[in-house]
Amino acid sequence: MIIQPYAPHLRDAVAQCYLDTRRHAFHWRPPHSMQLADFERDTADESLLVALADDGSVLGFAGVYPRENFVHHLYVRPEQQGHGVGSALLQACETRYSGRPTLKCYAANAQVLAFYRRHGWQPAGEGVDAEGHRWLRLQGPQPVVLFSTDCARLDREQVYHYLSRESYWAAGLPRDIFEASLQGSLVIGGYNADGEQLAFARVITDYATFAYLGDVFVTDSARSQGIGKALMRYIQLHPRLQNLRRFMLATADAHGLYAQFGFGALGKPERIMEKVEPAIYQRLAAERGQA
């Protein structure tokens, strides 16, 4: 199973999933009251994620209103329920949140309510729809980390300190080169609920065919909390980083993490060439009289 952002070529299959699953779940509604055309109307302006089987068939999908941190849809085909698809989609939704999430669920749908409660969602209100059916508002757990590509939000001093003084790959990085590198990249910051920066990465890309992931780190105090995996999920699901022909990175000690997201050793290393100056920052420092 893979989870990816929604794409137009999946419309018919996702719409059918939406129809089949609603007719199965909302047993109190007449089946004819739900139609295929409902999908586009009901998901307008949402950020959609789709779960696909290895053969490309649609297993389920989720829809989030990012500004409201509201999970509007999460549907798994009836025959696929109980196999972890819903949990994977719910976890992937975290890449769209900028705060604590909420959702609404019909009180009559006991199975779905139990699913959310197992994942730490708690009642936070209730109401009745136009047909008199009671619904509950649920609030999810506060995510450990929230991601943003807003470069202005970065704790620049923290990031520069780590890269230039603590990382093994950028020791001695000059400040002007650091600043230029941010301007030439898609930057990702990871923050806790108080706005403290916990993680960083940047992607050098043309947004069409190629990307290189670099300068990845999680602060020492935030390690062993799953933040590295959450960061990689965010990058993997970012809508501007889809359908790239090649996505590369280099690592000395995190092969196990990256392998979980599809990265592997070079398939044809004899075709890859590089020009490297490992001590370039030290040379620049000497030339600028900073040695």
C-alpha positions, 0 to 999 in steps of 0.5 A: 500500500502507498499513500499519495496526493490525489490526482485527476486520473484517480477521480472515477475510482475515488468517486466510486470508493466514496459512493460504495463506502457511504452506502455501506456506512450510512445504512439509515439513508436511502441508497439512491440519495447518494450518487457518484457526482457527489464526490466532486461537490463534497470534496471541493477545496480539500487536500486529498490523500489516496491509499492505493494497493500495489496494483494501483487500485483505490483502497480509500481516501481522506480529505482535509481542510488544512486551514481549519485542521478539519478532517472532512472525509476518511473512507476505506472500501468496505472489503479493505476495512480492518487492514490498517488502511484507515490508520495509515490515512489518518497518520498521513493526514497529520502532514496537512495539519497546522494545529490540533485537528477535529472532525465530525462523525455520526453517533449511529456509526459506532464502528467508526467512532470506536476507530477514532477513539482507538487513535486518541480522538475525544468528544468535543461537542455534538449537534443534529443535521438537517435530517435529525441525525445526531453527530459528534465532534471529535478532537484529535491528539495534538501532533508532536510536530507541525510542518511548514514550508514558510522560510520566514518561520525558520529559526535561522540561528538554530538551523545555521548553528546546527549545520555549521557547527554540529553536522558532519557534512556542512562544518564551517558553512559560511553564513552567506552561503547558508542564506543563499541555500535557503533561497534556492530550496524548498525548505521544511521546518518542523515545529511543536505547538509552541512554535519551537523548531524541532526539525529541518530539511531542504529540497533542491528541485525543479519541481518537475523531474529531479529533487535532492534532499539535504541538510536533514536534522532533528534537534537532539531534544526531539529525537526518538519521537518519530519526528524523522519519519513524520518529516519524511512522510511530509516530504513524500506527500508534498504536492509539489514533489510528486511524479519526479523521475529521480529523487536523491540524497546522501547519508552516512548513517540513516539508511534504515530511515530513508529505505522506509520511504523508497530510497535505495542504493544507486541502481547503476552507480557507474552512470553517476559522476560527481565533482566534490570539494569536501574542504570548500568551506575551510578554503573559503574561510582561509581566502576571506581571512577567517582561518 
